[in-house]
Amino acid sequence: MDSATQDNLNYLLTLSLEGAIGTEQRDELHRLMGDSDEVMAYCLEFLETAACLYKAQGRLGAADREAGALETPEMLGEVIERDEQVHAAEAAHLAEARRDEIRKAAETALARFKEQERRRQEELAYRKYLAHRRQLAVGAFAAVALILVAVSVWVARRPARQIAEPVAEVVTPPTPAAPPVVAVVSRVSHVQWNRTDTAAAVGADLTPGPIVLDEGFVELTFPSQARLIVEAPAEVNLVDERRVRLEQGTLTAHVPEVARGFEVETPSARVTDLGTEFALAVDAGGAVDVHVLDGWVAASFTAAGHDDQERVKALYQDHAMRFDADQGTMRAIDVDGERFARSWDDVLYKPRVDGAVRFEWSTPPSLRQGDLQHDDVIRLLLERTDVPVAGETTVSLAAPGRYTSFAGRSASLSEGVSVDSYLLHWDPASVTGMRRIVSGCVTFRRPILGVIVATEPLNASDAIFGLRGAAYPTQGISRRLESVSDVQNADTIVLSADRLSLEVKLQASSLDQVRILVAAPSVEER
């Protein structure tokens, strides 16, 4: 209700209370009350207030009334002003109470974290004490055993005429208990261990100690259901069921609610999970980048001279920070989720890309010309996984090398192999006839078995290797790489000697598509 309507209502209601309202004014008042529930509520409140005032006026003396000691409009104004002041005070009180509640919640959370840190330090000191006691006990048992052996030798060498003395029984120290299992190797992919004594197969139990990777990925699952995906080269020291130390390399941590408090230490920072998914990258100098991908963590320095709880930082989703203990600095950086393997599907199927190539998990409904365009981006799409090759499958090329001419080229895949299919898709949005140039590289973790660049083989293989449900270019539409006599202006493909990388340079004014067939992951990798 605007101020003009409210002023008009006050005027009409005052006339009605004083008995001075005319017929037209009464009709206007009735119309306003019937137009809106808000107006009706306001009128009722006005009349109730007036009734209270008139009642109060009735208790005044006649002399006061004759002298005008209580004038209805002025009294109404005072009551309304007082009511507004009361409401404003109540709103300010509620806002202050809410601020106090938020402050208390934050102080409680920080106090809880500090208490957990204190308990952790006490637990660590107690464990060191127990370890020292065990060392003393083993030393004592060893000394007793040596004394008993010496006594038995002395007795054996005594002359025969002497009365043999009983030989005390040798007491051997108890066998130390087997170290506890702190994690299990749940999955590996193209893994190469740095040392044979740290090598472990899928399903192997891991005890406290280091694991060092030279190549590949390994997924570790802890009793708390926390999971780590470690990417080589990396060195991880398993401390216990709820704590690891990343000396160097990259890992992604997936920590469910039941595993809150899981810790990852690094040379520069300690990261405590508070219900989250986060990733860490430790460089050769010990500095660490902390990326929070979901939820939040508490991060602090771990190096000597920096281990004070006042420097604990809370990092939330889509935030990242770099800790450098040598420099004594912590600074915000851009979060980069694409840098890390966030799931095992990322490990198996997400290749590394460079240049204009961008990998996408999306499944577009159409890959026809004009439906998925970009002048400067070559999209790389995963079409299908683990497709068995039935019969002889024709491809454009399969041998390593540099290719600028594609006419008449063909090779074949052997029957029985299984492949994952990827599609490079570039459809420039510029006006037809204006040639553009883009280039990039894609690197897989398994070898490239074949590449299809010609229109007819692409059309023929859509039903076998293409995205299910996606519309591909129809017959008669060119989607091939072009062969031209000018090598400098030709489409170019380079397949690396190890068949893991494919470089492309595309020059086109219309659609270019390349299908890449990569060896499927083994059953053990999945």
VMD Tcl script that draws the C-alpha trace (Angstrom):
set ca {
  {0.00 0.00 0.00}
  {1.56 3.31 -1.08}
  {1.77 6.42 1.08}
  {-0.94 8.32 -0.89}
  {-3.47 5.54 -0.30}
  {-2.53 5.38 3.39}
  {-2.97 9.16 3.83}
  {-6.37 9.01 2.07}
  {-7.47 6.14 4.36}
  {-6.40 8.06 7.47}
  {-8.45 11.07 6.31}
  {-11.60 9.04 5.50}
  {-11.44 6.98 8.72}
  {-11.01 10.12 10.82}
  {-14.08 11.70 9.18}
  {-16.04 8.50 9.84}
  {-15.07 8.46 13.53}
  {-16.05 12.12 13.93}
  {-19.37 11.61 12.12}
  {-18.48 14.16 9.44}
  {-18.11 11.79 6.48}
  {-20.23 12.42 3.41}
  {-21.97 9.89 1.14}
  {-19.35 10.01 -1.62}
  {-16.53 9.77 0.91}
  {-18.22 6.77 2.58}
  {-18.56 5.02 -0.80}
  {-14.88 5.65 -1.56}
  {-13.90 4.21 1.86}
  {-15.99 1.07 1.22}
  {-14.43 0.68 -2.24}
  {-10.88 0.92 -0.87}
  {-11.65 -1.63 1.86}
  {-13.04 -4.08 -0.67}
  {-10.11 -3.78 -3.07}
  {-7.39 -5.29 -0.87}
  {-6.95 -7.47 2.20}
  {-4.04 -5.24 3.16}
  {-6.29 -2.14 3.20}
  {-8.96 -4.01 5.20}
  {-6.37 -5.07 7.79}
  {-5.06 -1.51 8.03}
  {-8.62 -0.12 8.58}
  {-9.32 -2.65 11.35}
  {-6.07 -1.76 13.09}
  {-6.90 1.94 12.77}
  {-10.36 1.47 14.27}
  {-9.05 -0.67 17.15}
  {-6.47 2.01 17.94}
  {-9.15 4.72 17.81}
  {-11.39 2.70 20.11}
  {-8.61 2.47 22.67}
  {-8.00 6.21 22.42}
  {-11.66 7.06 22.82}
  {-11.88 4.77 25.79}
  {-8.93 6.57 27.32}
  {-10.60 9.88 26.47}
  {-13.70 8.78 28.34}
  {-11.64 8.50 31.53}
  {-10.52 12.13 31.26}
  {-12.33 14.83 33.05}
  {-14.95 16.99 31.34}
  {-12.75 20.03 31.74}
  {-9.94 18.26 29.96}
  {-12.17 17.26 27.08}
  {-13.61 20.75 26.75}
  {-10.07 22.16 26.75}
  {-9.10 19.77 23.96}
  {-6.73 17.73 26.14}
  {-7.11 14.69 23.79}
  {-7.41 15.24 20.09}
  {-7.99 12.03 18.20}
  {-5.78 12.63 15.12}
  {-2.81 13.78 17.17}
  {-3.16 10.87 19.61}
  {-3.43 8.41 16.73}
  {-0.24 9.81 15.23}
  {1.58 9.38 18.54}
  {0.42 5.77 18.91}
  {1.47 4.91 15.36}
  {4.87 6.54 15.84}
  {5.34 4.66 19.13}
  {4.38 1.37 17.47}
  {6.90 1.94 14.66}
  {9.62 2.66 17.23}
  {8.82 -0.58 19.07}
  {8.99 -2.59 15.81}
  {12.30 -0.98 14.87}
  {13.75 -1.82 18.27}
  {12.56 -5.42 18.01}
  {14.12 -5.77 14.51}
  {17.45 -4.39 15.74}
  {17.34 -6.77 18.71}
  {16.68 -9.78 16.42}
  {19.53 -8.77 14.07}
  {21.95 -8.45 16.98}
  {20.82 -11.84 18.35}
  {21.42 -13.44 14.92}
  {24.92 -11.94 14.75}
  {25.67 -13.28 18.23}
  {24.42 -16.73 17.17}
  {26.67 -16.75 14.08}
  {29.68 -15.56 16.13}
  {29.08 -18.26 18.75}
  {28.78 -20.98 16.06}
  {32.06 -19.90 14.42}
  {33.84 -19.72 17.81}
  {32.48 -23.18 18.70}
  {33.71 -24.68 15.38}
  {37.19 -23.16 15.81}
  {37.37 -24.28 19.45}
  {36.37 -27.81 18.40}
  {39.12 -27.89 15.78}
  {41.72 -26.60 18.27}
  {40.64 -29.25 20.78}
  {41.01 -31.96 18.11}
  {44.50 -30.64 17.31}
  {45.45 -30.70 21.00}
  {44.23 -34.28 21.35}
  {46.13 -35.28 18.21}
  {49.36 -33.84 19.62}
  {48.78 -35.66 22.93}
  {48.07 -38.92 21.09}
  {51.28 -38.50 19.03}
  {53.34 -37.87 22.18}
  {51.80 -40.93 23.87}
  {52.59 -43.11 20.86}
  {56.21 -41.92 20.90}
  {56.34 -42.79 24.62}
  {54.99 -46.30 23.96}
  {57.47 -46.80 21.12}
  {60.33 -45.79 23.43}
  {59.11 -48.23 26.07}
  {58.93 -51.03 23.50}
  {62.52 -50.32 22.46}
  {63.66 -50.45 26.09}
  {61.78 -53.71 26.67}
  {63.30 -55.38 23.59}
  {66.76 -54.24 24.68}
  {66.22 -55.62 28.17}
  {65.04 -59.00 26.84}
  {68.05 -59.16 24.51}
  {70.44 -58.44 27.42}
  {68.85 -61.18 29.54}
  {69.13 -63.65 26.67}
  {72.84 -62.88 26.19}
  {73.53 -63.31 29.92}
  {71.74 -66.66 29.99}
  {73.63 -67.90 26.93}
  {76.96 -66.87 28.54}
  {76.06 -68.73 31.76}
  {75.15 -71.89 29.87}
  {78.45 -71.83 27.95}
  {80.41 -71.36 31.18}
  {78.62 -74.27 32.83}
  {79.26 -76.53 29.83}
  {83.01 -75.86 30.00}
  {83.44 -76.64 33.69}
  {85.48 -79.83 34.58}
  {83.48 -83.09 34.63}
  {84.38 -83.85 38.27}
  {82.49 -80.85 39.41}
  {78.89 -81.23 40.24}
  {76.79 -79.96 37.38}
  {74.70 -77.00 38.22}
  {71.25 -76.50 36.75}
  {71.17 -74.27 33.69}
  {68.64 -71.52 33.74}
  {66.07 -71.60 30.93}
  {66.68 -69.03 28.21}
  {63.85 -66.53 28.08}
  {63.17 -65.20 24.58}
  {61.40 -61.90 24.03}
  {57.80 -62.11 22.82}
  {57.20 -61.87 19.09}
  {56.18 -58.31 18.20}
  {52.60 -57.92 17.06}
  {52.03 -57.58 13.33}
  {51.72 -53.95 12.21}
  {48.12 -52.78 11.71}
  {46.51 -52.57 8.28}
  {45.79 -48.90 7.54}
  {44.62 -49.06 3.90}
  {43.88 -51.36 0.96}
  {44.95 -51.00 -2.67}
  {41.55 -50.88 -4.35}
  {42.57 -50.08 -7.97}
  {45.68 -49.45 -10.06}
  {46.27 -48.23 -13.60}
  {49.59 -48.51 -15.49}
  {51.37 -48.39 -12.16}
  {55.13 -48.72 -11.76}
  {56.48 -48.83 -8.23}
  {59.76 -47.18 -7.34}
  {60.86 -50.00 -5.03}
  {59.97 -53.67 -5.08}
  {59.43 -53.71 -1.33}
  {56.63 -51.15 -1.70}
  {54.93 -52.79 -4.71}
  {51.37 -53.94 -4.07}
  {48.66 -55.57 -6.16}
  {44.94 -54.82 -6.15}
  {43.45 -56.02 -2.86}
  {46.75 -55.86 -0.97}
  {46.70 -54.71 2.66}
  {49.00 -51.79 3.42}
  {50.70 -51.18 6.78}
  {52.26 -47.92 7.98}
  {55.14 -46.84 5.76}
  {55.96 -45.25 2.40}
  {54.65 -46.08 -1.06}
  {56.50 -44.58 -4.02}
  {55.08 -44.39 -7.56}
  {57.14 -43.73 -10.67}
  {54.25 -44.09 -13.15}
  {50.48 -44.55 -13.20}
  {47.70 -44.18 -10.67}
  {46.72 -46.04 -7.51}
  {43.52 -45.79 -5.46}
  {43.78 -46.39 -1.72}
  {40.72 -47.13 0.44}
  {40.87 -46.66 4.22}
  {38.75 -48.37 6.93}
  {36.87 -45.09 7.38}
  {35.85 -45.29 3.66}
  {38.07 -42.33 2.80}
  {39.60 -42.80 -0.66}
  {42.78 -41.35 -2.17}
  {43.66 -41.30 -5.87}
  {47.45 -40.86 -6.11}
  {49.05 -39.82 -9.40}
  {52.71 -40.58 -10.17}
  {55.36 -39.46 -9.69}
  {54.50 -39.41 -6.02}
  {55.63 -40.49 -2.56}
  {53.00 -41.08 0.14}
  {53.77 -42.12 3.71}
  {50.91 -44.00 5.40}
  {50.87 -42.97 9.07}
  {47.66 -44.58 10.35}
  {44.02 -45.14 9.39}
  {43.21 -41.44 9.52}
  {46.44 -39.74 8.48}
  {48.88 -39.82 5.55}
  {51.80 -37.64 4.53}
  {52.27 -36.60 0.89}
  {55.99 -35.94 0.46}
  {55.76 -35.17 -3.27}
  {53.26 -35.55 -6.09}
  {49.52 -35.25 -6.57}
  {46.50 -36.80 -4.88}
  {42.74 -36.35 -4.71}
  {40.91 -37.17 -1.46}
  {37.26 -38.24 -1.29}
  {36.19 -38.19 2.36}
  {32.60 -39.16 3.35}
  {30.86 -37.70 6.39}
  {31.77 -40.72 8.57}
  {35.49 -40.04 7.95}
  {35.50 -36.34 8.92}
  {38.83 -35.34 10.43}
  {40.97 -37.33 7.95}
  {44.35 -35.59 7.62}
  {46.89 -35.22 4.85}
  {50.21 -33.72 5.88}
  {52.76 -32.26 3.46}
  {56.16 -30.63 3.95}
  {54.46 -27.22 4.09}
  {50.87 -27.70 5.25}
  {48.49 -29.95 7.14}
  {45.01 -30.32 5.64}
  {42.19 -31.59 7.86}
  {39.01 -32.70 6.12}
  {35.72 -31.33 7.40}
  {33.46 -33.22 5.00}
  {34.79 -32.68 1.53}
  {36.62 -33.56 -1.66}
  {39.98 -31.87 -2.08}
  {43.18 -32.20 -4.10}
  {46.83 -31.53 -3.26}
  {49.92 -31.02 -5.41}
  {53.35 -30.93 -3.72}
  {56.26 -29.68 -5.83}
  {59.95 -30.63 -5.54}
  {60.57 -27.72 -3.14}
  {57.87 -28.86 -0.69}
  {55.34 -26.09 -1.45}
  {51.77 -27.38 -1.72}
  {48.70 -26.22 -3.64}
  {45.43 -27.02 -1.83}
  {42.30 -27.11 -4.03}
  {38.87 -27.59 -2.40}
  {36.55 -29.22 -4.95}
  {33.60 -29.81 -2.61}
  {32.81 -28.99 1.04}
  {35.57 -27.40 3.13}
  {38.87 -28.09 4.91}
  {41.06 -26.57 7.61}
  {44.64 -25.97 6.44}
  {47.67 -24.78 8.40}
  {51.48 -24.72 8.23}
  {53.33 -27.85 9.42}
  {56.94 -26.66 9.22}
  {58.85 -25.63 12.36}
  {58.18 -22.06 13.32}
  {54.79 -22.02 11.60}
  {52.81 -24.61 13.58}
  {50.50 -22.19 15.37}
  {46.77 -22.61 15.39}
  {46.26 -18.91 14.84}
  {47.32 -19.50 11.20}
  {44.67 -22.14 10.53}
  {42.77 -21.26 7.36}
  {39.28 -22.49 6.46}
  {39.04 -23.16 2.72}
  {35.68 -23.67 1.07}
  {34.46 -25.18 -2.20}
  {35.98 -23.66 -5.36}
  {38.79 -22.01 -3.38}
  {42.51 -22.80 -3.44}
  {45.62 -21.69 -1.55}
  {49.37 -22.21 -1.91}
  {51.46 -22.87 1.23}
  {55.24 -22.42 1.09}
  {56.94 -23.17 4.39}
  {60.39 -22.07 3.20}
  {59.03 -18.63 2.38}
  {56.59 -18.62 5.28}
  {53.79 -17.57 2.93}
  {50.24 -18.62 2.14}
  {48.36 -17.04 -0.73}
  {45.14 -17.59 -2.65}
  {45.37 -19.14 -6.13}
  {42.84 -20.09 -8.81}
  {41.12 -23.41 -8.18}
  {41.71 -25.92 -11.02}
  {39.59 -29.06 -10.81}
  {40.61 -30.12 -14.34}
  {44.17 -30.57 -13.13}
  {43.30 -33.61 -11.00}
  {41.73 -37.06 -11.43}
  {38.54 -36.64 -9.42}
  {37.19 -40.12 -10.15}
  {38.43 -43.45 -11.47}
  {36.62 -42.67 -14.75}
  {38.95 -39.68 -15.05}
  {41.89 -42.04 -14.62}
  {40.64 -44.51 -17.23}
  {39.07 -42.29 -19.86}
  {40.08 -38.64 -19.46}
  {43.18 -37.88 -21.60}
  {45.56 -34.94 -21.23}
  {44.88 -32.20 -23.77}
  {46.82 -29.19 -24.94}
  {46.41 -26.26 -27.32}
  {42.94 -25.80 -28.80}
  {41.72 -29.28 -27.74}
  {39.17 -29.38 -24.89}
  {37.92 -32.66 -23.41}
  {34.20 -32.76 -22.53}
  {32.20 -35.40 -20.68}
  {29.00 -34.03 -22.23}
  {26.85 -35.97 -24.71}
  {25.50 -33.41 -27.20}
  {22.29 -34.41 -29.02}
  {23.73 -33.44 -32.42}
  {27.16 -33.40 -34.03}
  {25.93 -32.18 -37.37}
  {27.38 -29.11 -39.05}
  {26.16 -25.90 -37.43}
  {24.90 -27.52 -34.18}
  {28.11 -27.43 -32.10}
  {30.30 -24.61 -33.34}
  {33.36 -22.77 -32.07}
  {36.06 -20.94 -34.00}
  {38.94 -21.67 -31.62}
  {38.08 -24.89 -29.76}
  {38.43 -28.48 -30.97}
  {36.07 -30.56 -28.82}
  {37.17 -34.06 -27.79}
  {34.25 -36.32 -26.84}
  {34.26 -39.85 -25.40}
  {31.84 -41.73 -27.63}
  {31.85 -45.34 -26.38}
  {33.95 -47.58 -24.12}
  {35.06 -51.21 -24.36}
  {33.69 -51.83 -27.88}
  {34.78 -55.25 -29.20}
  {36.03 -55.18 -32.80}
  {33.99 -57.69 -34.78}
  {35.58 -58.69 -38.07}
  {38.06 -56.50 -39.86}
  {37.53 -52.81 -39.15}
  {38.92 -50.29 -41.64}
  {40.65 -47.15 -40.38}
  {42.54 -44.38 -42.19}
  {45.87 -44.82 -40.42}
  {47.39 -46.83 -37.58}
  {51.17 -46.48 -37.87}
  {53.16 -43.71 -36.13}
  {54.19 -40.83 -38.35}
  {53.36 -37.40 -39.75}
  {50.46 -37.23 -42.23}
  {49.44 -34.35 -44.52}
  {47.83 -36.45 -47.27}
  {44.92 -38.79 -46.49}
  {43.49 -39.79 -49.88}
  {43.62 -43.54 -50.41}
  {45.07 -44.31 -46.98}
  {43.67 -47.29 -45.09}
  {44.60 -49.79 -42.40}
  {42.68 -52.37 -40.43}
  {42.15 -53.41 -36.82}
  {42.42 -57.04 -35.81}
  {39.32 -58.87 -34.73}
  {38.99 -59.51 -31.01}
  {40.49 -56.31 -29.61}
  {38.35 -53.92 -27.56}
  {38.57 -50.16 -28.02}
  {37.36 -46.88 -26.56}
  {36.15 -44.41 -29.19}
  {36.83 -40.65 -29.09}
  {35.77 -37.95 -31.58}
  {37.63 -34.73 -32.37}
  {34.99 -32.23 -33.55}
  {35.76 -28.81 -35.02}
  {33.03 -26.77 -36.64}
  {34.09 -23.10 -37.04}
  {31.30 -20.57 -36.77}
  {32.90 -18.09 -39.19}
  {31.36 -17.32 -42.54}
  {31.84 -20.13 -45.06}
  {34.91 -19.56 -47.22}
  {37.01 -17.92 -44.46}
  {39.67 -20.48 -43.55}
  {40.78 -20.71 -39.92}
  {43.68 -22.64 -38.36}
  {43.65 -24.41 -34.98}
  {46.06 -26.91 -33.46}
  {46.35 -29.03 -30.37}
  {47.42 -32.34 -28.88}
  {45.74 -35.19 -27.00}
  {47.66 -37.79 -24.96}
  {46.13 -41.09 -23.81}
  {47.35 -43.58 -21.21}
  {46.80 -46.52 -23.59}
  {47.95 -46.86 -27.21}
  {46.04 -45.46 -30.17}
  {45.11 -48.40 -32.40}
  {43.56 -46.51 -35.31}
  {42.48 -43.08 -36.61}
  {39.60 -42.45 -39.04}
  {39.69 -39.17 -41.02}
  {37.75 -39.89 -44.26}
  {34.04 -39.21 -44.71}
  {32.89 -42.68 -45.82}
  {34.69 -44.65 -43.04}
  {33.39 -42.11 -40.51}
  {29.82 -42.59 -41.76}
  {30.18 -46.37 -41.73}
  {31.59 -46.47 -38.18}
  {29.05 -44.08 -36.55}
  {26.69 -46.95 -35.70}
  {29.51 -48.98 -34.09}
  {31.59 -46.36 -32.30}
  {29.38 -43.24 -32.21}
  {27.55 -41.67 -29.28}
  {24.26 -43.41 -28.65}
  {21.35 -41.10 -29.42}
  {23.48 -38.38 -31.05}
  {22.76 -37.18 -34.59}
  {25.78 -37.39 -36.93}
  {26.21 -35.70 -40.34}
  {24.07 -37.30 -43.04}
  {25.28 -38.83 -46.27}
  {26.70 -36.29 -48.71}
  {28.09 -33.95 -46.01}
  {31.88 -33.70 -45.99}
  {33.49 -34.21 -42.61}
  {36.94 -35.40 -43.72}
  {40.40 -33.92 -43.44}
  {41.54 -32.35 -46.67}
  {44.57 -33.35 -48.75}
  {46.19 -30.42 -50.56}
  {49.46 -30.08 -52.45}
  {50.61 -27.13 -50.30}
  {52.00 -28.85 -47.20}
  {52.12 -25.58 -45.27}
  {48.35 -25.17 -45.63}
  {47.36 -28.83 -45.30}
  {45.52 -30.54 -42.46}
  {48.18 -32.37 -40.44}
  {48.14 -35.34 -38.06}
  {51.17 -36.61 -36.12}
  {50.91 -39.98 -34.33}
  {53.76 -40.36 -31.81}
  {56.18 -43.28 -31.89}
  {54.69 -44.76 -28.70}
  {51.18 -44.24 -30.18}
  {50.04 -42.44 -27.03}
  {49.81 -38.89 -28.44}
  {48.04 -37.41 -31.44}
  {48.85 -33.88 -32.62}
  {46.49 -32.15 -35.05}
  {46.62 -28.96 -37.11}
  {43.31 -28.24 -38.82}
  {42.57 -25.63 -41.49}
  {38.97 -25.40 -42.54}
  {35.98 -23.21 -43.24}
  {33.53 -26.03 -42.47}
  {33.20 -29.23 -40.42}
  {36.23 -31.44 -39.58}
  {35.89 -34.68 -37.56}
  {38.46 -37.29 -36.55}
  {37.61 -40.58 -34.79}
  {40.34 -42.01 -32.52}
  {40.22 -45.67 -31.42}
  {42.21 -46.35 -28.23}
  {42.90 -49.69 -26.54}
  {40.30 -50.28 -23.81}
  {41.46 -50.60 -20.18}
  {42.05 -54.08 -18.81}
  {39.67 -55.75 -16.40}
  {42.20 -55.26 -13.58}
  {42.31 -51.49 -14.18}
  {38.56 -51.12 -13.83}
}
mol new
graphics top color blue
foreach p $ca { graphics top sphere $p radius 0.5 }
foreach p [lrange $ca 0 end-1] q [lrange $ca 1 end] { graphics top cylinder $p $q radius 0.2 }
display resetview
